[in-house]
Amino acid sequence: MKKKFKSIIMMLIVAMLAFGLVSCGEKKTEEENTNNVQETVTTYPLTITDTNGKEIVIEKEPQTVVSLGPNVTEMIYSLDKGDKLAGRTKYCDYPEQALEVQEVGTLTKPNLELIAEIKPDLVVASTHFKEEAQAKLDELGIPTIVLYSEDSFDGVYKSIQTLGQILNASPKAGEVVAGMKDKVAEVTKKVEGLEAPSMYYVVGFGEKDSTAGGNTFIGEMIRMANGKNIADDSEGWSYSKEKLAEKNPEMIVLSKYYDTKVTFTTTDFYKDLDAVKNDKVYEIDENMLNRQGPRLADGLEALAKILHPEAFN
């Protein structure tokens, strides 16, 4: 009888210990889940240092946002926060639904009176945003942050993640950045080791010729796509017809907009280049290269497909 009683006691103790271990495990899991939620949900007030080094305090989650840059507008939509967009520039034309949002001027000349009427919780600006406009918005008490990066993909990733944090969309920002990184890795792997064709990227032509020099971000993208930029030894955007004729690239890449290809290939001087004669002039959506936003990886892929179509068959 005593043995039976002891056995029952032992069974109860084992059961209690097992229950306790399970409970602790469940509690730990719940705590871990809570911590994960805390990491991905933005806590306000939020202090952000923008690209210009200015410190901005965002008191609460912005519900109305004005974008003063096409790249910013694209970032907002990529974060699934397009419903918060209350104003955009004349040049914010992607995605298509952005065109339904109220226009508030241009990049260099935003309509500050109209922005004041909208009373946004936040204005997000990018390149070409002038100090006078910043000062006026500060005077109106409208929180304004500047986000841009012209030097690297990492800078673009940081801008997306910062905006994701501001708009309480960090998990989505992480997805967007991860997708971009995957595409960049895939593209660079496909073109690695292939012979790099010489190319010229047309920014402007006619009275004044301009291209992407070796120290520009587009110049870096050309290298990443395994192309040999004939302007790699120049800085900035200025170029000359003399250099273009001397280096006579195998390929020319230009904007698909404004009938650029037709005009370029039929204009004196340019029509005599080997790339034009050999039908090696290619169009690209320049917005995917110029706008430092979520489509940048797509722009790299589009450029690589022009330079190395064989790698993508």
ABEGO torsion letter per residue (X at the ends): XAAAAAAAAAAAAAAAAAAAAAAAAAAAAAAAAAAAAAAABBBOBBBBBBAAGBBBBBABBBABBBBABAAAAAAAAAAGAAAABABBBAABAOBAAAAABBBAEBAABBBAAAAAAAGBABBBBBBGBBAAAAAAAAAAGBBBBBBBBAABAAAAAAAAAAAAAAAGAAAAAAAAAAAAAAAAAAAAAAABGBBBBBBBBBABBEABBBBBBAABAAAAAAAAAGBBBAAAABBEABBBAAAAAAAGBABBBBBABGGAAAAAAABBGAAABAAAAAGABBBBBAAAAABBBAAAAAAAAAAAAAABAAAAX
